[in-house]
Amino acid sequence: MFTPKIPPPDTAPTPGTSLVQPLTGITHTPACTCHHSPSVAPAPAPGPAAPVSRPAVQLTPGSLLVAAAGGTAVVLVVGTVLVSMLLATAITAASVALCAVVLRSLLNRPNNR
């Protein structure tokens, strides 16, 4: 039951029978139409990078209302969880203190007689 299940050697893929074929014979079209050899061409100077334009976030009144309601719900849920944890800690501390007082009085009572 706990032994590993290893496939038999005849079903394991070999490097020659891989499902992914290597990329060979890919040619790229030249970037320019001039006819010079690539070894003679000088490397182009790096220019300033253009800033990436990102679409602006547009808040409609409906989406703003949904965001406010969602934030309020998250705050209320997290607040409820934290208050309940604090309350559980306080109740546990009070019960431990009460048990300590009762045990102390029970252990000290025979000595007072």
N, C-alpha and C positions, 0 to 999 in steps of 0.2 A: 504494500500500500504506500509506503514512504520511499520506494525506490524511484529514481528519476526515469521518465519515459523518454528515451533517446530514440530518434528515428533510425531505422536500419540504414546502412551506408548507401544502398542503391537508390533511396529516395531523396537523400540530401543533395541540394544543388551543388554543382561543381563550378569552378570559375569559368570554364568554357561554355557551360549551359546556363548562363545567367539570363534572367528575364529582361534585364536592362541592357540594351545594346550600346556599345561605346559610340561617341560622336566622332565620325571621321569624314573627311571630304567636305567639310564646311568651308565655303569661301565667302569673304565679305566684299561688298562693293566698296570702291574707293570713296573717300569723303569729298574729293575734288575731282575735276575733270582734266586737270593738267597731267602731263605725262612725264613724270620724273620718278626716279627710283626711290623706294622708301629708305634706302641706306643713306642717300645724299640729302634727303629732306631734313631741314633743321626742325628741332622740336619747337612747337609754338609756345610763346611766353604765356604763363598763366595770368589771366586777367582777373579783375575783381569779381568775386562771386555775386551773382544777382540774388537779392533776397527772395525767399520763397513766399509767394503770396498765398495766404490762407484765407478761407472764407470767414467773414465776420459772423459772430454769433448774434442772431437776431432774436430777442425775447419778445414774444407777443404777450398781451395781458393774460391769456389763458395759460401759457406755459409758465409765466411768472407765478400765477396763482397755484399751479400744480407743484412748482418747486417749493413755494412757501409752505404749502400743506404737507409735502413730503418731509421737509426739514422739521416742521412742528411735530409730526408723527414720530420721527426718529428721536427727537429730544425727549418727548413724553415717554417713549418706550425705554430709552436708556435711563432716564430719571427714575422710572418705576422700578427697574431692575436694581439700580444702585440703592434706592431707598429700602427696598425689600431685603437686600443683603445686609444693610446697616441694621435694620430692625431684627433680622435673624441673629446677628452678632450680639446685639444688645440683650435680646431675650436669653440667649445662651449664657452670656456673662452673668445675668441676674440669677439664672437657675443654678449656675455653678457656685455663686456667692451664697445663695440660700442653702445649698447642700453643705457648703463648708461651715456655715453657722450652725446648722442642725447637727452635723457630725461633731463639731467642737463641743456643743452643749451635751451631747450624749457621752462623749469621752470624759468630760470634766465632772459630770454629775456624781459618779461614785466617789471621787476624791473629796467632795464637799460634805459628805455625810459623816 
